[in-house]
Amino acid sequence: MVLITRDDMQEYVISRLGYPVLDLELELQNRNGMGHVQLAIQDSIDYFYRELGGEGSFYDYMVIYLKAGIIEYQTPPDILEVVDVQPSWGNGFTPWTAFDVGANESLVATTGWSQFDLVTYTAAQRYISDVQKLVGLQYNVWFNQVTHTMKIIPTPRADRTALAAVYRKVTLSELFHNVIFRDYCIARTKEIWGDILSKDDYVMPGGGKVNGQLMLTNARADKERLETKIWNESGKPWIMTDLSM
């Protein structure tokens, strides 16, 4: 079973609901995404991307090349949120020139350290962390999900590389192959179906009756159970990715 498109996902959902053996009282045509099952799929996608850090998105890192005097930057369309932006360690990985304190400036002169072992290095890192809180350049970030742009203030004194902690979307094909997501789509479809049928005493062809209110109640219970399961069990992978290339 390969689920790539929304139509693939719809076929999966309606098959799980019993179609074509059962006649579903739902709009099954796509209608530009406005069919009932398509709406349920989109609602589920929106919920996973908005709420579920371990299922619909990844906590990731994005490399940004900051330019002196430039405030606004374009981001890839799969970025959901920018959490923080911090200056990188610079051109060479050395803790002594890690801060935006000017070309070739160093903290070695303030510490007096010249020979290092692990204990000394750990102490040095702690010291640098304390100094950074006082003198390190801190960036304020405003991110716009609609235009996929972010504003970073202030600009650095010189061009430099920075790391942004971000949430990025998983691909739809990854989402469609998530078992919990598929179950959630089914529960959401049942909820829409039950909500429609609960508005009237519906009699099916052949004389059978459908209890729409019971279907709606059960669907909402399924959704609540799945949401609890996701929040309790979801992991949050850390993936190092250069999204600026």
C-alpha positions as CSV (number, residue, x, y, z in Angstrom):
1,M,0.0,0.0,0.0
2,V,1.6,3.3,-1.2
3,L,-0.3,6.4,-0.2
4,I,1.1,9.4,-2.0
5,T,-1.7,11.8,-2.9
6,R,-4.9,13.0,-1.1
7,D,-6.9,10.8,-3.5
8,D,-4.9,7.8,-2.4
9,M,-5.7,8.7,1.2
10,Q,-9.4,9.1,0.4
11,E,-9.6,5.6,-1.1
12,Y,-8.0,4.2,2.1
13,V,-10.4,6.0,4.4
14,I,-13.6,5.1,2.5
15,S,-12.5,1.5,2.2
16,R,-11.9,1.4,6.0
17,L,-15.4,2.7,6.4
18,G,-16.9,-0.1,4.4
19,Y,-17.3,1.4,0.9
20,P,-18.5,0.1,-1.6
21,V,-20.2,-2.6,0.5
22,L,-21.8,0.1,2.6
23,D,-23.3,3.2,1.0
24,L,-21.6,6.2,2.7
25,E,-23.9,9.2,3.1
26,L,-21.0,11.5,2.3
27,E,-19.8,13.6,-0.6
28,L,-17.0,11.5,-2.1
29,Q,-16.2,13.8,-5.0
30,N,-13.1,15.9,-4.5
31,R,-14.8,19.2,-5.6
32,N,-11.5,21.1,-5.2
33,G,-10.9,19.7,-1.8
34,M,-14.4,20.3,-0.5
35,G,-15.7,16.7,-0.5
36,H,-16.4,15.5,3.0
37,V,-13.6,13.0,3.1
38,Q,-11.2,15.5,1.6
39,L,-12.2,18.0,4.2
40,A,-11.5,15.4,6.9
41,I,-8.1,14.7,5.5
42,Q,-7.3,18.4,5.4
43,D,-8.5,18.9,8.9
44,S,-6.3,16.1,10.1
45,I,-3.3,17.5,8.2
46,D,-3.8,20.9,9.7
47,Y,-4.1,19.5,13.2
48,F,-1.0,17.4,12.9
49,Y,1.1,20.3,11.5
50,R,-0.2,22.8,14.0
51,E,-0.2,20.7,17.2
52,L,1.9,17.6,17.0
53,G,5.7,18.2,17.1
54,G,6.6,14.5,16.9
55,E,4.2,13.5,14.2
56,G,3.5,16.3,11.8
57,S,6.7,18.2,12.1
58,F,10.3,17.9,13.2
59,Y,12.5,20.0,15.5
60,D,15.3,20.9,13.1
61,Y,18.1,23.4,12.5
62,M,18.4,25.8,9.6
63,V,21.6,27.4,8.6
64,I,21.2,31.2,7.8
65,Y,23.8,33.4,6.2
66,L,23.3,36.7,7.9
67,K,24.3,39.8,6.0
68,A,25.2,43.1,7.7
69,G,22.4,45.6,7.2
70,I,19.9,43.0,6.0
71,I,16.8,42.4,8.2
72,E,14.4,40.3,6.2
73,Y,15.2,36.8,4.9
74,Q,13.2,34.2,2.9
75,T,12.6,30.8,4.4
76,P,11.7,27.5,2.8
77,P,8.0,26.8,2.5
78,D,8.1,23.7,4.8
79,I,9.1,25.9,7.8
80,L,6.3,26.1,10.4
81,E,8.0,28.1,13.1
82,V,11.3,29.7,13.9
83,V,12.1,29.1,17.6
84,D,15.4,30.9,18.0
85,V,18.4,32.2,16.1
86,Q,21.9,32.1,17.5
87,P,25.3,33.1,16.1
88,S,27.4,30.1,15.0
89,W,31.0,29.5,16.2
90,G,32.3,31.4,13.2
91,N,34.7,30.2,10.5
92,G,36.8,28.0,12.8
93,F,35.3,26.0,15.6
94,T,36.8,27.6,18.6
95,P,34.9,28.7,21.7
96,W,37.3,31.7,22.2
97,T,36.0,33.5,19.1
98,A,32.4,32.3,19.3
99,F,30.8,35.7,20.0
100,D,30.1,38.6,17.8
101,V,32.8,40.7,19.5
102,G,34.8,41.8,16.5
103,A,37.4,40.3,14.2
104,N,40.0,38.1,15.9
105,E,38.9,39.2,19.3
106,S,39.4,36.4,21.9
107,L,38.4,35.5,25.4
108,V,41.7,33.8,26.0
109,A,43.3,37.0,27.3
110,T,40.6,37.2,30.0
111,T,41.0,33.7,31.2
112,G,44.7,33.1,31.1
113,W,44.3,29.5,29.9
114,S,46.9,28.1,27.5
115,Q,47.0,24.4,28.1
116,F,43.8,22.4,28.2
117,D,42.4,19.1,29.5
118,L,38.7,18.0,29.6
119,V,38.1,19.5,33.0
120,T,39.6,22.8,32.0
121,Y,37.7,22.8,28.8
122,T,34.4,22.2,30.5
123,A,35.1,25.0,32.9
124,A,36.0,27.2,30.0
125,Q,32.7,26.4,28.2
126,R,30.7,27.2,31.3
127,Y,32.6,30.5,31.6
128,I,31.9,31.4,28.0
129,S,28.2,30.5,28.5
130,D,28.1,33.0,31.3
131,V,29.9,35.7,29.3
132,Q,27.6,35.2,26.3
133,K,24.6,36.0,28.5
134,L,26.2,39.4,29.1
135,V,28.0,40.3,25.9
136,G,26.8,37.8,23.2
137,L,24.6,39.2,20.5
138,Q,21.0,38.2,20.9
139,Y,18.7,38.2,17.9
140,N,15.0,39.0,17.9
141,V,13.1,37.1,15.3
142,W,9.7,37.7,13.7
143,F,8.4,34.9,11.4
144,N,5.5,35.1,8.9
145,Q,4.1,31.7,7.9
146,V,2.1,33.2,5.1
147,T,4.9,34.9,3.2
148,H,7.6,32.5,4.5
149,T,9.8,35.4,5.6
150,M,11.5,36.3,8.8
151,K,12.9,39.5,10.2
152,I,16.1,39.3,12.3
153,I,17.0,42.3,14.4
154,P,19.7,43.5,15.0
155,T,21.9,42.8,12.0
156,P,25.4,41.5,12.6
157,R,28.4,43.9,12.5
158,A,29.8,41.7,9.7
159,D,28.5,38.9,7.5
160,R,28.3,35.7,9.5
161,T,26.6,32.3,9.7
162,A,23.9,31.6,12.3
163,L,21.8,28.6,13.3
164,A,18.0,28.8,13.6
165,A,16.0,26.3,15.6
166,V,12.9,25.6,13.6
167,Y,9.9,23.3,13.2
168,R,9.5,22.0,9.7
169,K,6.7,20.0,8.1
170,V,7.1,16.3,7.3
171,T,6.1,15.5,3.7
172,L,2.5,14.5,3.0
173,S,3.7,11.0,1.9
174,E,5.4,10.6,5.3
175,L,2.3,11.8,7.1
176,F,0.0,9.5,5.1
177,H,2.1,6.5,6.1
178,N,1.8,7.3,9.8
179,V,-0.7,4.8,11.2
180,I,-2.0,7.2,13.9
181,F,-2.6,9.8,11.2
182,R,-4.6,7.4,9.1
183,D,-6.7,6.4,12.2
184,Y,-7.2,10.1,13.0
185,C,-8.5,10.7,9.4
186,I,-11.0,7.9,9.8
187,A,-12.2,9.3,13.2
188,R,-12.5,12.8,11.7
189,T,-14.5,11.5,8.7
190,K,-16.8,9.6,11.1
191,E,-17.2,12.8,13.1
192,I,-18.3,14.7,10.0
193,W,-20.5,11.9,8.9
194,G,-22.1,11.6,12.4
195,D,-22.6,15.3,12.6
196,I,-24.5,15.4,9.3
197,L,-26.7,12.4,10.2
198,S,-27.4,13.6,13.7
199,K,-29.3,16.6,12.3
200,D,-32.2,14.4,11.3
201,D,-33.7,10.9,11.8
202,Y,-32.0,9.4,8.7
203,V,-33.4,6.3,7.0
204,M,-31.1,4.5,4.6
205,P,-32.3,2.9,1.3
206,G,-34.0,-0.4,2.2
207,G,-35.4,0.9,5.5
208,G,-32.4,0.7,7.8
209,K,-31.9,3.6,10.2
210,V,-28.6,5.2,11.2
211,N,-28.0,6.6,14.7
212,G,-26.0,9.7,13.7
213,Q,-25.7,10.9,17.3
214,L,-24.1,7.6,18.4
215,M,-21.7,7.7,15.5
216,L,-20.8,11.3,16.4
217,T,-20.2,10.4,20.0
218,N,-18.1,7.4,19.2
219,A,-16.0,9.4,16.6
220,R,-15.2,12.1,19.1
221,A,-14.2,9.5,21.6
222,D,-11.9,7.9,19.0
223,K,-10.3,11.3,18.3
224,E,-9.8,12.0,22.0
225,R,-8.2,8.6,22.5
226,L,-5.9,9.1,19.5
227,E,-4.9,12.6,20.6
228,T,-4.0,11.4,24.1
229,K,-2.0,8.5,22.6
230,I,-0.1,10.9,20.3
231,W,0.8,13.3,23.1
232,N,1.9,10.5,25.4
233,E,4.0,8.5,22.9
234,S,5.2,10.9,20.2
235,G,9.0,11.4,19.9
236,K,10.7,14.5,18.6
237,P,13.6,13.6,16.4
238,W,16.4,16.1,16.0
239,I,17.7,16.3,12.4
240,M,20.6,18.5,11.4
241,T,19.7,20.0,8.0
242,D,21.0,22.9,6.0
243,L,17.8,24.2,4.4
244,S,19.5,27.3,3.0
245,M,21.3,25.4,0.2
